[in-house]
């Protein structure tokens, strides 16, 4: 998914804006957390324009979070690149 697709699909699940800083003197938005997910090898940023996909580690973590927090069992979908899993992981970790 592209950044704009992720922002559009996930903003309603976030406590902070993905596009505007909560602090007028800062440039950091909730999107800034994406670099942490990339550094921790949970999200892979690739291509130009950039697209973001869950790594295998990211899919496993997303499934564990959804199971623990929402009782949703995604074990059968761990190897898929489902948009819903991407959105859920980003939303739960921001």
C-alpha positions in Angstrom: 0.0 0.0 0.0 1.1 3.5 -0.6 1.4 6.1 2.2 -1.7 7.9 1.1 -3.7 4.6 0.9 -2.5 3.6 4.4 -3.3 7.1 5.8 -6.8 7.1 4.2 -7.7 3.6 5.4 -6.3 3.8 8.9 -6.8 7.4 10.1 -10.1 6.6 11.7 -8.4 4.0 13.9 -5.7 6.4 15.2 -5.8 8.7 18.3 -3.4 11.2 16.6 -3.3 12.6 13.1 -1.2 10.8 10.5 -0.8 14.0 8.5 -0.9 16.9 11.0 1.3 17.3 14.1 -0.5 17.6 17.5 2.1 20.2 18.4 2.3 23.3 16.2 6.1 23.6 16.8 6.8 20.1 15.8 6.9 18.3 12.4 6.2 14.9 13.9 2.9 13.2 13.1 1.7 9.7 14.0 3.1 8.6 10.7 6.6 9.2 12.2 6.1 5.9 14.0 6.4 4.1 10.7 10.2 4.5 10.8 10.2 2.5 14.0 8.2 -0.3 12.4 10.6 -0.3 9.5 13.7 -0.4 11.8 12.2 -3.3 13.8 11.7 -5.2 10.5 7.9 -5.3 10.9 7.2 -3.2 7.7 9.1 -3.2 4.5 9.3 0.0 2.5 10.0 -0.6 -1.2 9.8 1.1 -4.6 9.3 4.6 -5.9 6.8 5.8 -5.1 7.2 4.0 -1.7 4.9 1.1 -0.9 4.6 -0.5 2.5 4.1 -4.2 3.2 4.3 -6.3 6.3 7.3 -8.6 6.7 6.7 -12.1 7.8 7.6 -10.9 11.3 5.1 -8.1 11.0 2.3 -10.5 10.0 3.1 -12.8 12.9 3.0 -9.9 15.3 -0.2 -8.5 13.8 -1.9 -11.9 14.2 -0.7 -12.1 17.9 -2.0 -8.6 18.7 -5.3 -9.2 17.1 -5.7 -12.5 18.8 -4.8 -11.0 22.2 -6.7 -7.8 22.0 -9.7 -8.8 19.9 -9.9 -12.6 19.9 -9.4 -12.7 16.2 -7.5 -15.7 15.0 -5.6 -15.0 11.9 -3.2 -17.9 11.9 -4.5 -19.1 8.5 -3.9 -15.6 7.0 -0.4 -15.0 8.4 1.2 -15.6 5.0 -1.2 -13.4 3.0 -0.5 -9.7 2.4 -4.0 -8.7 3.4 -4.7 -5.0 3.5 -6.7 -5.5 6.6 -3.7 -7.0 8.5 -1.5 -4.1 7.3 -4.1 -1.6 8.5 -4.6 -3.4 11.8 -0.9 -3.6 12.6 -0.2 0.0 11.8 -3.3 1.2 13.8 -2.5 -1.0 16.8 1.1 0.0 17.0 0.8 3.8 16.5 
